[in-house]
């Protein structure tokens, strides 16, 4: 099962309106079928031109899982600042900004892991989401092409 976002159109008060439905399904066709059933039974409307796409790509799911494991490791080492959600967002933002090599960071020795994790949490501006120019993680990498 995967999570899909189904975009569809329905008529309401004579006007066509776009709507989205998020659900778990076996594949895109199943997601579209379930959405049509839901719209008809629950909303008493018809879904026109439904299209489904996965909520996250496989790569995004892998990144999310690695970030979660990194934060759990930081917690076990007692180095996490703030809440778990804050740490997840910090590492996610750092992964984008520095193109972090997440697998290498997770597998690193405790000293290198602590240096990067603590440095990320200390050098992020949580209001702007920007990092200051005084820190570069050891596991910063090159941006991968799409």
C-alpha positions in Angstrom: 0.0 0.0 0.0 1.1 3.5 -0.8 -0.3 6.9 0.0 -1.7 8.7 -3.0 -3.0 12.2 -3.7 -6.0 12.1 -6.1 -6.8 15.4 -7.7 -10.3 15.6 -9.2 -13.0 18.1 -10.2 -16.6 18.3 -9.1 -19.5 20.6 -9.9 -20.8 22.6 -7.0 -23.4 25.3 -7.4 -22.9 24.9 -11.2 -19.2 25.7 -11.0 -16.4 23.2 -11.5 -14.1 23.1 -8.5 -10.8 21.3 -7.9 -10.5 19.0 -4.9 -7.9 16.6 -3.5 -8.3 13.4 -1.7 -5.4 11.6 0.2 -5.7 7.9 0.7 -3.9 4.6 0.9 -4.3 2.3 -2.1 -2.5 -0.5 -4.0 -1.9 1.5 -7.1 -3.0 4.7 -8.9 -6.0 3.1 -10.5 -7.2 1.7 -7.1 -6.8 5.2 -5.6 -8.9 6.8 -8.4 -11.6 4.1 -8.0 -11.7 4.6 -4.2 -11.9 8.4 -4.7 -14.8 8.1 -7.1 -16.7 5.8 -4.6 -16.0 8.2 -1.7 -17.1 11.3 -3.6 -20.3 9.7 -4.8 -21.3 8.1 -1.5 -20.1 10.7 1.0 -20.5 14.0 -1.0 -23.2 13.0 -3.4 -21.2 14.4 -6.3 -19.3 12.9 -9.2 -15.5 13.1 -9.6 -14.4 14.3 -13.0 -11.0 13.8 -14.5 -9.4 12.2 -11.4 -5.6 11.8 -11.5 -3.5 10.0 -8.8 0.1 10.4 -7.9 2.1 9.0 -4.9 2.3 11.4 -2.0 6.0 10.8 -1.7 8.5 9.3 -4.2 10.5 6.3 -3.1 13.6 8.5 -2.7 11.6 10.9 -0.5 10.4 8.0 1.7 14.0 6.7 2.0 15.2 10.2 3.0 12.4 10.5 5.6 13.3 7.2 7.1 17.0 8.0 7.3 16.2 11.4 8.9 14.0 9.6 11.5 16.8 7.2 12.3 19.3 10.0 12.6 17.1 11.8 15.1 16.6 8.6 17.1 20.3 8.1 17.2 20.8 11.7 18.4 18.3 11.0 21.2 20.0 7.9 22.3 23.3 9.9 22.5 21.5 12.6 24.5 22.5 15.4 22.0 19.1 16.4 20.6 18.0 20.0 21.5 14.3 20.8 21.6 11.6 18.6 20.5 11.8 15.6 18.2 9.8 17.4 15.5 12.2 20.4 15.7 15.1 18.0 15.2 13.4 16.3 12.3 12.8 19.6 10.6 16.4 20.8 11.3 17.9 17.7 9.7 15.5 17.8 6.8 16.4 21.4 6.1 20.1 20.6 6.4 19.7 17.6 4.0 18.4 20.0 1.4 20.8 22.9 2.1 24.0 20.9 2.4 23.0 17.8 0.3 23.8 15.7 3.4 25.0 12.2 2.8 22.4 10.8 5.2 23.5 7.2 5.1 27.1 8.1 5.8 26.0 10.4 8.7 23.9 7.6 10.2 26.8 5.2 9.9 29.4 7.6 11.3 31.4 7.2 14.5 29.9 9.0 17.5 32.3 12.0 17.4 31.6 12.8 13.7 27.9 12.2 14.1 27.7 14.5 17.1 29.7 17.2 15.3 27.3 17.3 12.4 24.1 16.9 14.4 24.9 19.4 17.1 26.4 21.8 14.5 23.2 21.7 12.4 21.0 22.4 15.4 23.3 25.2 16.6 23.7 27.0 13.2 20.1 27.0 11.8 17.9 30.0 12.0 14.5 28.4 12.7 12.6 31.5 11.6 14.1 31.9 8.2 15.3 28.3 7.8 18.7 29.5 6.7 22.1 28.4 8.0 24.9 30.8 8.9 28.2 30.6 7.0 30.3 29.5 10.0 29.5 25.8 9.8 30.0 23.1 7.2 28.9 19.5 8.2 31.5 16.8 7.6 28.9 14.8 5.6 27.9 17.7 3.3 27.9 16.5 -0.2 27.4 17.6 -3.8 23.8 18.2 -5.0 22.6 15.2 -7.0 21.0 15.9 -10.4 17.4 14.9 -10.8 
